[in-house]
Amino acid sequence: MSEETNKTPELEELFEHLDTIVRRMQEDHVTLDESFRLYEQGMKDIRICTDLLNGIEKKMLVLSGDGTMEPLDAEEEQN
């Protein structure tokens, strides 16, 4: 179980967890304390998602006009 808690969650898992948090916060009987705890957890998940997406973006390559692969950032700088 500790191995499971130390691994970085996949984006899909994080999105599902965020969806669960939003649904839970929309329930009528959720206390203010519980809402705040859920909000904090959601913000942590969003930061992890952002870090994961930034890492993926850095790895992405685009096919240039001459058929070579270039990093995504290089393509954006040319435009």
A tleap script that builds the chain and sets N, CA, C and O, in Angstrom:
source leaprc.protein.ff14SB
mol = sequence {
  NMET SER GLU GLU THR ASN LYS THR PRO GLU
  LEU GLU GLU LEU PHE GLU HIE LEU ASP THR
  ILE VAL ARG ARG MET GLN GLU ASP HIE VAL
  THR LEU ASP GLU SER PHE ARG LEU TYR GLU
  GLN GLY MET LYS ASP ILE ARG ILE CYS THR
  ASP LEU LEU ASN GLY ILE GLU LYS LYS MET
  LEU VAL LEU SER GLY ASP GLY THR MET GLU
  PRO LEU ASP ALA GLU GLU GLU GLN CASN
}
set mol.1.N position { 0.819 -1.199 0.000 }
set mol.1.CA position { 0.000 0.000 0.000 }
set mol.1.C position { 0.860 1.259 0.000 }
set mol.1.O position { 0.502 2.240 -0.651 }
set mol.2.N position { 1.986 1.255 0.716 }
set mol.2.CA position { 2.838 2.437 0.731 }
set mol.2.C position { 3.409 2.715 -0.651 }
set mol.2.O position { 3.612 3.873 -1.017 }
set mol.3.N position { 3.669 1.666 -1.423 }
set mol.3.CA position { 4.134 1.861 -2.793 }
set mol.3.C position { 3.070 2.595 -3.598 }
set mol.3.O position { 3.385 3.458 -4.417 }
set mol.4.N position { 1.835 2.253 -3.364 }
set mol.4.CA position { 0.712 2.874 -4.064 }
set mol.4.C position { 0.589 4.354 -3.698 }
set mol.4.O position { 0.291 5.173 -4.567 }
set mol.5.N position { 0.811 4.711 -2.443 }
set mol.5.CA position { 0.657 6.099 -2.021 }
set mol.5.C position { 1.834 6.962 -2.450 }
set mol.5.O position { 1.705 8.185 -2.504 }
set mol.6.N position { 2.988 6.353 -2.758 }
set mol.6.CA position { 4.158 7.117 -3.155 }
set mol.6.C position { 4.229 7.372 -4.653 }
set mol.6.O position { 5.020 8.207 -5.092 }
set mol.7.N position { 3.431 6.683 -5.441 }
set mol.7.CA position { 3.493 6.882 -6.889 }
set mol.7.C position { 2.691 8.113 -7.284 }
set mol.7.O position { 1.734 8.492 -6.610 }
set mol.8.N position { 3.097 8.728 -8.388 }
set mol.8.CA position { 2.364 9.875 -8.914 }
set mol.8.C position { 1.122 9.360 -9.618 }
set mol.8.O position { 1.219 8.476 -10.469 }
set mol.9.N position { -0.037 9.893 -9.281 }
set mol.9.CA position { -1.262 9.420 -9.931 }
set mol.9.C position { -1.300 9.819 -11.401 }
set mol.9.O position { -0.686 10.806 -11.806 }
set mol.10.N position { -2.019 9.049 -12.181 }
set mol.10.CA position { -2.215 9.357 -13.593 }
set mol.10.C position { -3.201 10.518 -13.717 }
set mol.10.O position { -3.996 10.770 -12.812 }
set mol.11.N position { -3.137 11.215 -14.840 }
set mol.11.CA position { -4.053 12.336 -15.071 }
set mol.11.C position { -5.510 11.908 -14.959 }
set mol.11.O position { -6.327 12.606 -14.360 }
set mol.12.N position { -5.827 10.756 -15.538 }
set mol.12.CA position { -7.213 10.291 -15.506 }
set mol.12.C position { -7.699 10.089 -14.077 }
set mol.12.O position { -8.835 10.428 -13.742 }
set mol.13.N position { -6.828 9.534 -13.238 }
set mol.13.CA position { -7.180 9.338 -11.826 }
set mol.13.C position { -7.432 10.682 -11.145 }
set mol.13.O position { -8.384 10.837 -10.380 }
set mol.14.N position { -6.576 11.635 -11.430 }
set mol.14.CA position { -6.724 12.962 -10.829 }
set mol.14.C position { -8.009 13.634 -11.291 }
set mol.14.O position { -8.713 14.244 -10.487 }
set mol.15.N position { -8.321 13.526 -12.585 }
set mol.15.CA position { -9.557 14.113 -13.103 }
set mol.15.C position { -10.777 13.475 -12.449 }
set mol.15.O position { -11.734 14.166 -12.100 }
set mol.16.N position { -10.741 12.149 -12.284 }
set mol.16.CA position { -11.854 11.465 -11.616 }
set mol.16.C position { -11.984 11.937 -10.173 }
set mol.16.O position { -13.092 12.167 -9.689 }
set mol.17.N position { -10.853 12.082 -9.489 }
set mol.17.CA position { -10.878 12.529 -8.098 }
set mol.17.C position { -11.411 13.955 -8.001 }
set mol.17.O position { -12.195 14.269 -7.104 }
set mol.18.N position { -10.988 14.817 -8.922 }
set mol.18.CA position { -11.501 16.191 -8.937 }
set mol.18.C position { -13.003 16.209 -9.189 }
set mol.18.O position { -13.724 16.998 -8.577 }
set mol.19.N position { -13.476 15.357 -10.074 }
set mol.19.CA position { -14.911 15.269 -10.345 }
set mol.19.C position { -15.663 14.831 -9.088 }
set mol.19.O position { -16.730 15.362 -8.781 }
set mol.20.N position { -15.107 13.869 -8.368 }
set mol.20.CA position { -15.715 13.405 -7.121 }
set mol.20.C position { -15.759 14.538 -6.093 }
set mol.20.O position { -16.759 14.713 -5.397 }
set mol.21.N position { -14.678 15.297 -6.004 }
set mol.21.CA position { -14.624 16.421 -5.064 }
set mol.21.C position { -15.706 17.441 -5.393 }
set mol.21.O position { -16.411 17.910 -4.500 }
set mol.22.N position { -15.842 17.786 -6.671 }
set mol.22.CA position { -16.852 18.775 -7.075 }
set mol.22.C position { -18.250 18.278 -6.735 }
set mol.22.O position { -19.063 19.024 -6.190 }
set mol.23.N position { -18.532 17.011 -7.057 }
set mol.23.CA position { -19.862 16.460 -6.744 }
set mol.23.C position { -20.119 16.473 -5.243 }
set mol.23.O position { -21.221 16.798 -4.801 }
set mol.24.N position { -19.111 16.123 -4.464 }
set mol.24.CA position { -19.250 16.091 -3.001 }
set mol.24.C position { -19.511 17.499 -2.457 }
set mol.24.O position { -20.343 17.679 -1.568 }
set mol.25.N position { -18.804 18.490 -2.990 }
set mol.25.CA position { -18.978 19.864 -2.510 }
set mol.25.C position { -20.355 20.422 -2.863 }
set mol.25.O position { -20.832 21.347 -2.205 }
set mol.26.N position { -20.987 19.879 -3.876 }
set mol.26.CA position { -22.304 20.357 -4.292 }
set mol.26.C position { -23.442 19.742 -3.477 }
set mol.26.O position { -24.594 20.160 -3.601 }
set mol.27.N position { -23.121 18.753 -2.646 }
set mol.27.CA position { -24.146 18.135 -1.816 }
set mol.27.C position { -24.601 19.111 -0.731 }
set mol.27.O position { -23.803 19.885 -0.200 }
set mol.28.N position { -25.881 19.062 -0.416 }
set mol.28.CA position { -26.470 19.999 0.547 }
set mol.28.C position { -25.950 19.828 1.971 }
set mol.28.O position { -25.840 20.809 2.706 }
set mol.29.N position { -25.634 18.617 2.365 }
set mol.29.CA position { -25.303 18.360 3.769 }
set mol.29.C position { -23.807 18.458 4.088 }
set mol.29.O position { -23.402 18.093 5.192 }
set mol.30.N position { -22.985 18.934 3.167 }
set mol.30.CA position { -21.548 19.048 3.418 }
set mol.30.C position { -21.293 20.265 4.307 }
set mol.30.O position { -21.774 21.363 4.029 }
set mol.31.N position { -20.537 20.052 5.368 }
set mol.31.CA position { -20.233 21.151 6.292 }
set mol.31.C position { -19.200 22.101 5.680 }
set mol.31.O position { -18.531 21.772 4.700 }
set mol.32.N position { -19.092 23.257 6.271 }
set mol.32.CA position { -18.116 24.237 5.812 }
set mol.32.C position { -16.696 23.692 5.970 }
set mol.32.O position { -15.859 23.865 5.083 }
set mol.33.N position { -16.429 23.034 7.098 }
set mol.33.CA position { -15.102 22.443 7.316 }
set mol.33.C position { -14.783 21.396 6.259 }
set mol.33.O position { -13.674 21.362 5.726 }
set mol.34.N position { -15.751 20.547 5.958 }
set mol.34.CA position { -15.563 19.512 4.946 }
set mol.34.C position { -15.361 20.148 3.570 }
set mol.34.O position { -14.520 19.693 2.795 }
set mol.35.N position { -16.118 21.184 3.266 }
set mol.35.CA position { -15.962 21.888 1.987 }
set mol.35.C position { -14.556 22.463 1.856 }
set mol.35.O position { -13.943 22.376 0.792 }
set mol.36.N position { -14.050 23.043 2.926 }
set mol.36.CA position { -12.710 23.617 2.892 }
set mol.36.C position { -11.659 22.532 2.704 }
set mol.36.O position { -10.709 22.713 1.942 }
set mol.37.N position { -11.820 21.406 3.393 }
set mol.37.CA position { -10.883 20.285 3.245 }
set mol.37.C position { -10.898 19.771 1.808 }
set mol.37.O position { -9.846 19.510 1.224 }
set mol.38.N position { -12.094 19.628 1.242 }
set mol.38.CA position { -12.223 19.175 -0.145 }
set mol.38.C position { -11.588 20.179 -1.106 }
set mol.38.O position { -10.921 19.788 -2.064 }
set mol.39.N position { -11.794 21.459 -0.852 }
set mol.39.CA position { -11.201 22.515 -1.677 }
set mol.39.C position { -9.672 22.410 -1.660 }
set mol.39.O position { -9.027 22.477 -2.707 }
set mol.40.N position { -9.099 22.246 -0.465 }
set mol.40.CA position { -7.645 22.124 -0.355 }
set mol.40.C position { -7.134 20.920 -1.136 }
set mol.40.O position { -6.123 21.012 -1.832 }
set mol.41.N position { -7.831 19.788 -1.022 }
set mol.41.CA position { -7.415 18.589 -1.745 }
set mol.41.C position { -7.529 18.807 -3.248 }
set mol.41.O position { -6.657 18.383 -4.007 }
set mol.42.N position { -8.584 19.457 -3.675 }
set mol.42.CA position { -8.756 19.757 -5.093 }
set mol.42.C position { -7.638 20.635 -5.629 }
set mol.42.O position { -7.142 20.409 -6.733 }
set mol.43.N position { -7.243 21.632 -4.855 }
set mol.43.CA position { -6.157 22.513 -5.288 }
set mol.43.C position { -4.835 21.748 -5.387 }
set mol.43.O position { -4.041 22.004 -6.292 }
set mol.44.N position { -4.595 20.817 -4.470 }
set mol.44.CA position { -3.390 19.980 -4.554 }
set mol.44.C position { -3.425 19.149 -5.832 }
set mol.44.O position { -2.426 19.047 -6.543 }
set mol.45.N position { -4.581 18.557 -6.117 }
set mol.45.CA position { -4.726 17.747 -7.327 }
set mol.45.C position { -4.509 18.591 -8.582 }
set mol.45.O position { -3.880 18.132 -9.536 }
set mol.46.N position { -5.019 19.811 -8.585 }
set mol.46.CA position { -4.849 20.693 -9.745 }
set mol.46.C position { -3.375 21.029 -9.953 }
set mol.46.O position { -2.907 21.081 -11.090 }
set mol.47.N position { -2.641 21.257 -8.866 }
set mol.47.CA position { -1.203 21.533 -9.000 }
set mol.47.C position { -0.477 20.326 -9.592 }
set mol.47.O position { 0.399 20.485 -10.442 }
set mol.48.N position { -0.836 19.124 -9.151 }
set mol.48.CA position { -0.217 17.914 -9.692 }
set mol.48.C position { -0.557 17.779 -11.174 }
set mol.48.O position { 0.315 17.462 -11.983 }
set mol.49.N position { -1.822 18.020 -11.535 }
set mol.49.CA position { -2.239 17.965 -12.947 }
set mol.49.C position { -1.431 18.951 -13.780 }
set mol.49.O position { -0.959 18.612 -14.866 }
set mol.50.N position { -1.274 20.153 -13.280 }
set mol.50.CA position { -0.522 21.179 -14.008 }
set mol.50.C position { 0.917 20.739 -14.224 }
set mol.50.O position { 1.455 20.888 -15.321 }
set mol.51.N position { 1.540 20.199 -13.187 }
set mol.51.CA position { 2.920 19.720 -13.315 }
set mol.51.C position { 3.017 18.592 -14.336 }
set mol.51.O position { 3.926 18.577 -15.166 }
set mol.52.N position { 2.075 17.643 -14.273 }
set mol.52.CA position { 2.083 16.536 -15.231 }
set mol.52.C position { 1.888 17.036 -16.657 }
set mol.52.O position { 2.595 16.604 -17.568 }
set mol.53.N position { 0.945 17.933 -16.855 }
set mol.53.CA position { 0.684 18.464 -18.198 }
set mol.53.C position { 1.870 19.273 -18.722 }
set mol.53.O position { 2.188 19.202 -19.909 }
set mol.54.N position { 2.520 20.031 -17.860 }
set mol.54.CA position { 3.714 20.771 -18.281 }
set mol.54.C position { 4.822 19.816 -18.715 }
set mol.54.O position { 5.523 20.077 -19.693 }
set mol.55.N position { 4.978 18.715 -17.994 }
set mol.55.CA position { 5.974 17.712 -18.366 }
set mol.55.C position { 5.657 17.064 -19.699 }
set mol.55.O position { 6.551 16.840 -20.515 }
set mol.56.N position { 4.393 16.763 -19.921 }
set mol.56.CA position { 3.970 16.167 -21.186 }
set mol.56.C position { 4.213 17.149 -22.325 }
set mol.56.O position { 4.708 16.769 -23.386 }
set mol.57.N position { 3.866 18.402 -22.103 }
set mol.57.CA position { 4.045 19.419 -23.138 }
set mol.57.C position { 5.513 19.543 -23.546 }
set mol.57.O position { 5.817 19.710 -24.727 }
set mol.58.N position { 6.415 19.462 -22.580 }
set mol.58.CA position { 7.840 19.568 -22.885 }
set mol.58.C position { 8.325 18.394 -23.727 }
set mol.58.O position { 9.269 18.534 -24.505 }
set mol.59.N position { 7.687 17.242 -23.575 }
set mol.59.CA position { 8.095 16.048 -24.310 }
set mol.59.C position { 7.497 15.981 -25.711 }
set mol.59.O position { 7.981 15.235 -26.562 }
set mol.60.N position { 6.463 16.749 -25.946 }
set mol.60.CA position { 5.783 16.672 -27.235 }
set mol.60.C position { 6.675 17.184 -28.358 }
set mol.60.O position { 7.436 18.138 -28.196 }
set mol.61.N position { 6.556 16.522 -29.491 }
set mol.61.CA position { 7.288 16.922 -30.679 }
set mol.61.C position { 6.295 17.221 -31.786 }
set mol.61.O position { 5.205 16.651 -31.829 }
set mol.62.N position { 6.672 18.102 -32.662 }
set mol.62.CA position { 5.830 18.406 -33.819 }
set mol.62.C position { 6.628 18.135 -35.084 }
set mol.62.O position { 7.851 18.269 -35.111 }
set mol.63.N position { 5.918 17.758 -36.115 }
set mol.63.CA position { 6.538 17.502 -37.401 }
set mol.63.C position { 6.670 18.827 -38.143 }
set mol.63.O position { 5.677 19.508 -38.398 }
set mol.64.N position { 7.902 19.183 -38.484 }
set mol.64.CA position { 8.125 20.450 -39.185 }
set mol.64.C position { 7.865 20.274 -40.679 }
set mol.64.O position { 7.640 19.159 -41.150 }
set mol.65.N position { 7.895 21.369 -41.410 }
set mol.65.CA position { 7.624 21.348 -42.838 }
set mol.65.C position { 8.590 20.478 -43.628 }
set mol.65.O position { 8.206 19.915 -44.653 }
set mol.66.N position { 9.841 20.353 -43.174 }
set mol.66.CA position { 10.812 19.546 -43.913 }
set mol.66.C position { 10.826 18.085 -43.461 }
set mol.66.O position { 11.704 17.322 -43.864 }
set mol.67.N position { 9.868 17.696 -42.635 }
set mol.67.CA position { 9.736 16.296 -42.227 }
set mol.67.C position { 10.537 15.905 -41.009 }
set mol.67.O position { 10.545 14.731 -40.639 }
set mol.68.N position { 11.212 16.845 -40.369 }
set mol.68.CA position { 11.953 16.528 -39.151 }
set mol.68.C position { 11.086 16.810 -37.931 }
set mol.68.O position { 10.136 17.592 -37.984 }
set mol.69.N position { 11.435 16.162 -36.849 }
set mol.69.CA position { 10.709 16.353 -35.597 }
set mol.69.C position { 11.407 17.438 -34.782 }
set mol.69.O position { 12.626 17.418 -34.618 }
set mol.70.N position { 10.621 18.379 -34.278 }
set mol.70.CA position { 11.152 19.465 -33.460 }
set mol.70.C position { 10.349 19.553 -32.172 }
set mol.70.O position { 9.169 19.203 -32.148 }
set mol.71.N position { 10.984 20.022 -31.096 }
set mol.71.CA position { 10.217 20.229 -29.860 }
set mol.71.C position { 9.081 21.217 -30.096 }
set mol.71.O position { 9.195 22.118 -30.927 }
set mol.72.N position { 8.006 21.047 -29.374 }
set mol.72.CA position { 6.834 21.902 -29.512 }
set mol.72.C position { 7.189 23.371 -29.316 }
set mol.72.O position { 6.679 24.222 -30.044 }
set mol.73.N position { 8.042 23.688 -28.358 }
set mol.73.CA position { 8.416 25.071 -28.081 }
set mol.73.C position { 9.092 25.729 -29.278 }
set mol.73.O position { 8.854 26.906 -29.547 }
set mol.74.N position { 9.925 24.993 -29.995 }
set mol.74.CA position { 10.620 25.550 -31.152 }
set mol.74.C position { 9.621 25.949 -32.227 }
set mol.74.O position { 9.805 26.967 -32.894 }
set mol.75.N position { 8.580 25.173 -32.400 }
set mol.75.CA position { 7.541 25.479 -33.382 }
set mol.75.C position { 6.818 26.764 -32.999 }
set mol.75.O position { 6.540 27.595 -33.863 }
set mol.76.N position { 6.513 26.938 -31.724 }
set mol.76.CA position { 5.809 28.130 -31.261 }
set mol.76.C position { 6.660 29.382 -31.439 }
set mol.76.O position { 6.131 30.446 -31.760 }
set mol.77.N position { 7.981 29.268 -31.235 }
set mol.77.CA position { 8.866 30.417 -31.360 }
set mol.77.C position { 8.944 30.908 -32.796 }
set mol.77.O position { 9.158 32.098 -33.030 }
set mol.78.N position { 8.773 30.005 -33.765 }
set mol.78.CA position { 8.850 30.381 -35.168 }
set mol.78.C position { 7.614 31.140 -35.616 }
set mol.78.O position { 7.682 31.895 -36.585 }
set mol.79.N position { 6.490 30.963 -34.941 }
set mol.79.CA position { 5.227 31.608 -35.344 }
set mol.79.C position { 5.098 32.984 -34.806 }
set mol.79.O position { 4.096 33.653 -35.056 }
savepdb mol mol.pdb
quit
